[in-house]
Amino acid sequence: MTGISVRGFAVASATAVTTVGAAVGVASGDDQSRPAENMAAVAADATLLAEIPAGTNAELHTASLTQQVETQTIAADADARRAAQEAARIQAAESAAERRAEAEAEAERAAQAEREAQEAAERAAEEARAAASAGGSSASFPVQSSYTKAEVQAMARQIVAADQFQCFSNIVDHESGWNHTAQNPSSGAYGLMQALPGSKMSSAGSDWQTNPATQIRWGVNYMEDRYGSPCGAWEFWQANNWY
């Protein structure tokens, strides 16, 4: 009960006592001054009742409010922690996604660089083959009535790629010994590479019978088309003794 309710209770009690006292006095024929005295006493008692403090109720009310504030503070702290944890989780997820995207982009750049390098290597190889074919044109070398082995080999070194020359040379050594007019009496195979028939070399030039450069150019093209390279042809030759 609050202080205000206590005061109201006191006033109501005083009023009731006064009314009863007055009624009793009239009924008993007492002196009329007696009710006034009784009324004054009751009023004084009412004042005393009204001043009684409600200390216990106030303390309980204050404790209740304090507990509510503490409860709300704890709840607010918990909400703040949850919000901070969620924000940290979102930030970590975003950072991981960014790192993953960067790694994927770097891998794609590396793959693209590798593809470009491979394409460049293929273009270089194609240019080398084209240069070799162009260098093998019969017009690139002076026409002679005869050629020594050293002269034919010098032609081959200018036509065949450097890393393929030894393989090419191994095949020519076995097939004709670098004699561009060598002919197999039984099969009719002809020239440095013993083409069969020899007329196949006309695709490289009409002077295929007399010009070593024309034969070399045809031989390089043949080995690349069929075996990928002179070294590929040499590997096959070693396994089969022909190519």
C-alpha atoms as one frame of an Amber mdcrd trajectory, in Angstrom:
protein
   0.000   0.000   0.000   1.444   3.426  -0.938   1.713   6.514   1.253  -1.306
   8.085  -0.454  -3.522   5.059   0.245  -2.471   5.069   3.911  -3.488   8.738
   4.243  -6.849   8.038   2.638  -7.411   5.134   4.962  -6.656   7.339   8.008
  -9.023  10.109   6.954 -11.805   7.653   6.246 -11.302   6.018   9.635 -11.379
   9.390  11.464 -14.567  10.393   9.748 -16.235   7.137  10.696 -15.167   7.399
  14.354 -16.418  11.003  14.586 -19.791  10.111  13.213 -20.205   7.197  15.635
 -19.141   9.308  18.610 -21.611  12.046  17.808 -24.413   9.595  17.521 -23.562
   7.998  20.874 -23.456  11.397  22.606 -26.853  12.448  21.416 -28.355   9.156
  22.432 -26.901   9.273  25.950 -27.761  12.895  26.662 -24.093  13.794  27.310
 -22.857  17.314  27.275 -22.688  18.637  23.718 -19.083  19.659  24.227 -18.001
  16.035  24.458 -18.403  15.253  20.729 -16.243  18.220  19.843 -13.498  16.924
  22.110 -13.796  13.463  20.639 -13.638  14.908  17.131 -10.427  16.787  17.894
  -8.816  13.633  19.265  -9.805  11.633  16.237  -8.454  14.365  13.913  -5.135
  14.253  15.719  -5.034  10.483  15.410  -5.823  10.780  11.682  -2.914  13.177
  11.227  -0.593  10.697  12.890  -1.857   7.907  10.642  -1.404  10.032   7.569
   2.254  10.644   8.385   3.154   6.967   8.699   5.764   6.389   5.963   5.426
   3.461   3.520   9.168   2.658   3.665   8.909  -1.099   3.158   6.687  -0.765
   0.096   8.990   1.924  -1.400  12.031  -0.272  -0.947  10.254  -3.185  -2.597
   9.172  -0.961  -5.464  12.722   0.417  -5.906  14.180  -3.093  -5.827  11.671
  -4.185  -8.450  12.593  -1.270 -10.717  16.301  -1.970 -10.205  15.800  -5.615
 -11.127  13.891  -4.602 -14.247  16.684  -2.235 -15.293  19.284  -4.936 -14.702
  17.239  -7.457 -16.669  16.824  -5.018 -19.563  20.549  -4.195 -19.464  21.481
  -7.872 -19.600  19.084  -8.406 -22.498  20.518  -5.378 -24.320  24.049  -6.673
 -23.790  23.050 -10.082 -25.140  21.420  -8.466 -28.183  24.534  -6.375 -28.769
  26.770  -9.457 -28.568  24.550 -11.362 -30.978  24.536  -8.413 -33.374  28.336
  -8.155 -33.159  28.751 -11.890 -33.739  26.419 -11.807 -36.748  28.259  -8.804
 -38.198  31.586 -10.609 -37.718  30.189 -13.742 -39.399  28.928 -11.737 -42.370
  32.263  -9.926 -42.664  34.182 -13.220 -42.537  31.926 -14.730 -45.215  32.388
 -11.686 -47.447  36.170 -11.777 -46.962  36.274 -15.496 -47.808  34.188 -14.899
 -50.933  36.524 -12.099 -52.012  39.600 -14.284 -51.491  37.982 -17.137 -53.416
  37.101 -14.797 -56.288  40.670 -13.448 -56.353  42.105 -16.984 -56.394  39.799
 -17.993 -59.237  40.724 -14.862 -61.193  44.432 -15.566 -60.649  43.992 -19.172
 -61.792  42.168 -17.977 -64.899  44.943 -15.473 -65.650  47.551 -18.227 -65.263
  45.578 -20.550 -67.539  45.201 -17.776 -70.109  48.925 -17.058 -69.983  49.638
 -20.761 -70.485  47.273 -20.905 -73.460  48.884 -17.838 -74.986  52.354 -19.306
 -74.482  51.270 -22.557 -76.118  49.723 -20.689 -79.024  52.901 -18.644 -79.414
  54.992 -21.810 -79.427  52.734 -23.348 -82.049  52.957 -20.218 -84.195  56.737
 -20.227 -83.864  56.886 -23.878 -84.884  54.610 -23.208 -87.834  56.734 -20.255
 -88.894  59.857 -22.390 -88.574  58.294 -25.076 -90.750  57.217 -22.475 -93.269
  60.678 -20.958 -93.274  62.199 -24.378 -93.746  59.876 -25.088 -96.626  60.581
 -21.719 -98.200  64.306 -22.156 -97.697  64.113 -25.504 -99.472  62.985 -23.976
-102.698  65.296 -24.976-105.525  65.642 -21.292-106.389  67.302 -20.679-102.988
  70.455 -22.568-104.015  72.568 -22.341-107.130  71.902 -25.168-109.542  74.928
 -27.424-110.014  75.630 -30.390-112.213  76.849 -32.349-109.196  76.960 -31.987
-105.410  79.307 -33.337-102.805  78.011 -34.925 -99.618  79.165 -31.909 -97.619
  77.293 -29.539 -99.928  74.073 -31.536 -99.634  74.413 -31.637 -95.861  74.976
 -27.870 -95.811  71.711 -27.441 -97.744  69.917 -29.661 -95.249  71.216 -27.641
 -92.310  69.666 -24.524 -93.815  66.329 -26.200 -94.501  65.796 -28.531 -91.531
  65.138 -27.105 -88.046  68.255 -27.275 -85.892  66.673 -29.507 -83.250  65.472
 -31.921 -85.956  68.555 -32.064 -88.120  70.248 -35.013 -86.422  67.143 -37.185
 -86.752  66.796 -36.181 -90.402  70.468 -36.910 -90.992  70.182 -40.372 -89.390
  67.407 -41.328 -91.815  69.267 -40.003 -94.876  72.438 -41.799 -93.769  70.581
 -45.113 -93.733  68.469 -44.511 -96.848  70.927 -43.031 -99.355  74.201 -42.049
 -97.655  73.462 -38.435 -98.799  73.469 -39.388-102.478  70.608 -37.424-104.064
  70.642 -39.609-107.182  70.646 -42.977-105.373  68.119 -45.413-106.804  67.007
 -48.819-105.509  67.275 -51.215-108.470  64.550 -53.513-107.221  61.898 -51.101
-105.907  62.738 -47.977-107.871  62.930 -45.831-104.696  64.880 -42.665-105.483
  66.829 -39.828-103.939  68.056 -38.821-100.488  64.971 -40.164 -98.712  64.385
 -43.046-101.167  60.901 -41.849-102.049  58.771 -44.565-103.615  58.025 -43.772
-106.296  60.504 -40.966-106.710  58.008 -38.942-108.711  56.173 -38.124-105.453
  58.857 -35.506-104.882  57.550 -33.495-107.815  55.120 -31.886-105.365  58.135
 -29.958-104.068  59.563 -29.032-107.462  59.909 -30.225-111.027  63.680 -30.627
-110.567  63.251 -33.344-107.931  65.608 -35.721-109.783  68.615 -33.376-109.864
  68.224 -30.834-107.047  69.025 -32.006-103.458  67.262 -28.948-102.013  63.971
 -29.978-103.624  64.337 -33.487-102.226  65.178 -32.199 -98.737  62.174 -29.903
 -98.729  59.911 -32.757 -99.784  61.437 -35.062 -97.161  60.860 -32.586 -94.302
  57.219 -32.054 -95.334  56.656 -35.799 -95.623  58.126 -36.539 -92.193  56.117
 -33.772 -90.527  52.849 -34.742 -92.206  53.180 -38.447 -91.409  55.154 -38.550
 -88.149  54.919 -35.039 -86.756  58.622 -34.286 -87.229  61.880 -35.788 -88.522
  62.550 -37.080 -85.009  59.157 -38.760 -85.002  60.069 -40.383 -88.313  63.419
 -41.490 -86.903  61.756 -43.122 -83.895  59.505 -45.077 -86.268  62.464 -45.989
 -88.454  64.369 -47.382 -85.470  61.456 -49.628 -84.569  60.693 -50.799 -88.117
  63.797 -50.150 -90.258  61.671 -48.130 -92.637  59.508 -45.045 -92.461
